[in-house]
């Protein structure tokens, strides 16, 4: 049963940056966009498994550091013409603390 | 507020491209209605020739299917010809009575084929070559009849003739001028082309004028009579003698036309609510018939329709490539020349190769290539860039050297490659799959190829091959952007130079400020522009700008190289390739402690520890207690040395000591791309200084400096720069040259590419000949590097610690 778990303060994630949460089901990348939104994706590019958390965040997208695929943070889907999807995780912010549902 | 109405008349390539550009920048601004006279959605008119030749089908060349129009909410009226524009009530009316109101009107009515005013020009069996209907008529005629005559030996006429011949007809081309393609080729190349087409079975009647077309018993055309009285049988006559902008509708509405619908640089007609693009347009007196300029027009029109209002169309230089499989022909610019220009010519009649380049004021202004067109795109680029070519004049005719390129089996000519041959060695993409993507997906630019096939998207060494394939597949439709005007990325229309200039002139100090001032089209840029902007800001205002870690790609942000499994590699600095027993012991201890799976000696004379987890990086650096080797950065990498006079019996200079001095001087130097140096103690050059950004070779009387070498994707031999006597001179000249590169180089441009762009003479003038400037450059470099800190030591001390720490639940 998925539970909400606190992972860090919002200020711990740099704007246009990311952090990695280590979990029993693999790494999860947490992104903080310039617009102040937070998203969570499985830290694995659908292309060749690159760690998305290490990519450059721009707008609501991240560019994978290995071969430059772009993925949408809100849906986890690759930007065309590439095709693929990284799993999303529910995430919310409560009085400055970031909660992840896993 | 409701959406405004945009009506487009004409459903061809230029018009639909304008809509695509508009939807990209202002997707919700308009209700769009499109009228098309043909019953088909937008298709790739350029590829009608391959359809006629039987190499493709109509389905293959559809660019935008019905779903595309539906998806974007575009109301599409096919097979409806607009007969009237009511400019007072702002509405268009089609022949069948359909009406549509507009706030903005876009005319893209294209062109009409010119029909010779001769008797019999309206007989059945006399057609032009313009659209799918004409193509179908030709395919049908080829099944039922034998003799075809094509009037007009221009591009379209020859492609039609070739297609009909391939479909089994007996084809004669009648042409008014004395040689084929007289507007694209000079006489020599025209004759060579004629010969090779004759070898394929085509017949030619040159310098001949049509008098009349004669009907047979059935009423269909049966023969053509020429002015001198010669008469030849013709069951099919294709008129391909030119096109005229289709201005009937615009003229009937009172919109000013003169050899086309007259527009200004924003593609606006004399009626400010009416825009026009494509072959129907006359811009600065020119009506273009090739697709590349029309796409440029479309982009400008979209910019203004989308209320951005910042873009201008200023005309295009075009190039020509005939799409007849197996014939290699390329021409661009003013290839006839005149009394004030010079020509360089290679004419190998037996070998079937002819090249002519026309040069004026040390610039390439035109050229014709026949038989070997591999360098066409390169010449075209030089021409568009207006680059000074006097330095490369002696080997200009032999083309751009591709000899050093690797990754595609030494191929430099796309035409001779088999479909199965690998073009992109990084991503395993064959020529066949690139051609297929170009045709099926309707690709027009190198960027399109990179996106859709991944070819040329990694190391880029096959970009030239991809451009050749593109130009061979879509002909003159392909136009490379002028390289010094190429936009930084898709987030902006501004070039690297324009961005640099703005940062300096406006004293911009942050990425935000640059993006605001230059009206960036995306909220925070992308992985291409942000690192470039960060570099330009730091290199322009080193004391005022703070580095932005969010604009550094992972390697530079983490100060280690990411590997395919997400671990990192660590390369500690070994000054000049020298190390000590104590350092080696610490490296061995680190390898044991962190269970480093691979330890490798690098090409830069140091040691690489591979497979380090990111969260271990800081403690690895702490245990190593050595400075960063910057093996991950767009920065100084290594100074490779030979053992030099210190040990070698042939040595003339202390190569190791010189190397260490250079490396210490340049420590932590950020640059447009990586920078590698080498110092050899004698001309035997064991440190391989000939393929480094700066290579120093010791001779008995001092040092020779070479610049712009490269041992990577494209092996490039460094060029002699200067000879100096003292160690201090080596530091000053090398430092000044690198500072010039840092201040003028475009991001991701290696020194060899930088020098190719600005010319070695420029660098020599600024560094070697101008002592004052050299000292100023050198001074700025030293001032900037004076306080260089070791990024590893800083991080061991706690800087950016968030980057390396994992979170847990």
Interface residues (C-beta under 8 A of the other chain):
Chain A: X5 X7 X8 X12 X14 X15 X16 X17 X19 X20 X21 X22 X23 X30 X34 X35 X48 X49 X50 X51 X54 X55 X56 X57 X58 X59 X61 X63 X65 X66 X67 X68 X81 X100 X102
Chain B: X451 X452 X457 X458 X522 X523 X524 X525 X526 X527 X530 X531 X549 X550 X551 X553 X554 X558 X562 X564 X565 X566 X614 X802 X806 X807 X808 X809
